[in-house]
Amino acid sequence: MNAVSPRLAIMLIILISSLLRVILDGVIGLGVDESYVVSVARMLSLSYFDHPPLHFWMIWLTTHLANTEIGLVLRFPFILLFAATTWMMYRLGTRLFSEWAGVYAALILNVSAVFSLSTGSWILPDGPLMFFMLAAALVLEQLFFPARIKPSWALWIIAGFLIGLGMLAKYHALFLAVGSFIFMITSKERRRMLLTFRPYVSLVIACLVFLPVVIWNQEHNWISFLFQGARGTAKGFFPSKMLGNIAGQAAWVLPWIWGPLVWVFLKDLLNGPGHPRRQLLQDRKWFLCCLAAGPIVVFTIATLWGAQGLFHWQAPGYLLALPLLGHATTLWLRKGSIMARFWLKASVTIFVVIIVILGSHTATGWIKTLQPNWFAQGDPTVEALDWRDLSVYLDEKGLLHSQAKFIVAPHWIDAGKIDYVLGG
């Protein structure tokens, strides 16, 4: 990749990856979570039961502006968000380390399943969450590593606003505030910041932006907070469950990326804080470790006592650790590491092959035609098919325009699929 400039490389990454997402999203239907989101988003609300409102608001606005619920149209804002997220990953890596560190961090972001697929284009809260987390991280970098002696008030205000918007997408964004506090308290040079009003004003602004969620929960007996909190309730001691969760994280990130990412993150984390003047490089690494550690550690450890843990909950932490891997990759390649070069090329190639195979099978079912025995227990890709024939079936049975006012479904997954194709 060094045959081109870093700026050209990042533009190619953004353009090619965005084009592939548009093609893929144009041939497959909405997943079960996406169908549910579109159905729920038809009713505008301050917040919602299982997630804060931002991605619901995005869908509500898109459907009203475009006057359609076609999957690709609804996904397109999320594709644009991830293009911007990729650019910000490049900028964060560049500001902390080097331009090529930013390029490699952005490239790895785009060949990791949990980021490039679900975050990159699906109608989920993770897209806006990670967009605003990286935007906030860029502002925090300017606050903690300023080009001038004293950062302006405006940066603190912007940081609070962006963290608040992240919390409107998903509660994970709170870890940015926690990580920033840990970074300040562990840095002698920055501890004095905690003696000023600025961090606290920033926190108040974040809370004010998040206020719609609090108001909605207060009006609904705190149901969303109770629901999410109950998922972390201790039930016992389950080491095997935690190991299974870790394996799931590796699978979602992709094992050949997760391994080096965790190794670099743990190495830099265990090295501890760096002195802002004598150990500037480690100081910058420690900044990322403080921001990344919360989601990774909390949601992994919680599964040890039996808490429900989904494999993508740690992803915001891994997102903020990616510049560390981008920097390490730059050093490996600079030293002429053949293994690092092979790993990087193989990561890109394997990911593209996986996407082509899974995307084409989801759209056509060709693998099932060739090897039906592989799907004896069912085909998970059918979850990405829209139930377009349902309205035809109901019409043939005389039910589509009958006096029935509702349809009963056995599960929320089925209800979301039904409601999406029938238009509510």
C-alpha positions, 0 to 999 in steps of 0.5 A: 500500500506504500505505493500510494499516499496515505490520503489516497489510501484512506479514500480508496478504502472508504470508496471501495468499502462503501460501494461493496456495502451498497451492493450487498445491502441491495441484494439482501433483506433486513435482518430480524433486528432491523425489521423490528427497528423499522417497525418500532420507529414508525411511532416517534418517541422520546426513547424506546424500551430496549435502546435509546432513540437515536437510530429509531429517530434516524429511520423515522426521518429517513422514511418520511424524507424518502417516503419509502421503507426499501431496505437499501434506502433505510440502510444508506444513512448508516453506510454514510455514517460508517464512511465517516467513522472510517475517516475519523479512525484514520484521523485519530490514528494519524493524530496519535501516531502517524498517517500510516497508523491511521490508514491501517487502523481504518483498513482493519476496521473495514475487514472485521466482521463486527464493524464492517458488517453490522456497524457498517450498514445495518439498521442498528444502534451501533453505527451512530454509537461508534460514529459519535464515540470516535468523534468524541475521542478526536475531541478528547485527544485535542483536550489531552494532547493540545497543540497549545497550552490551554484547550478552549472551553469550546472543546469541552462543550463539544466533547460533552455534546458528542458523548451525549449523542453517543449515549442517545445511540447506546448506553456504551458511550458512558464509558468514554466519560469513565475512561476520560476520568481514569486517564486524568486521574492516572496522569499527574500532568492532567489531574489538575483538570479535575480541579476546574469546572470544565470536565464537569460542565462537559459531563452536565452537557452530556447528561442534558443531551441524554435527557429524553431517555431519562424523561421517557424512562421516568414516564414508563417506570424506568423500564429500559434501565431495569431491563438492561440492568437485569441482564447483568444480574449475578447468578453464580460463578460460570468460568465456562460461560465467560470463555464462551463469550470470549470465543464469541468476541473473537469470532465476531471481530474475526480470530486473526484480527482479534488475536493481534488486537488483544495482544497489543491492547493488553501489552500497552495496558499493562505498561501503564501510564506514560509520562506526558513529556518523557514517555509521550508515545506510551502516554498516547497509548494509555489514553486509548487503553483507558477509553477502550478498557471499560466495555471490554473488561466490564462486559466480559467479566460480567459473564463470569457470574452468569450475566447475559452477554452478547458477543458484540457488546465489547465492540466499542472497546475494540473500536478504540483499541484499533489505532494501537493495532494500526500503530503496531502494524506500521512498526512491523511493516517498517521492520520488513516483517513478512508475516505482518505483510502476509497477515494484512493481505490475508485479512483483506482477502479472506474477508472479501471472500467471506462476504462474497460467499455469504452475500451471494448465498443469502440472496440466492441460496446456492450453497443449500442447493449444492449441499443441502445436508449442511443445512439440516438444522436450518439456514441462519441466512434466511433471517436476512430475507424479507417476508414479501410473500406474506401479503400475497398469502394473506390476500389469497386467504382473504385476510389482508383486507379483513376486519381483523385489526392485528396479527398475533406472532409467537415471538418478537422476531416474527412480529418484526418481520410481519410488521415490516412487510405489512407496513404496520 
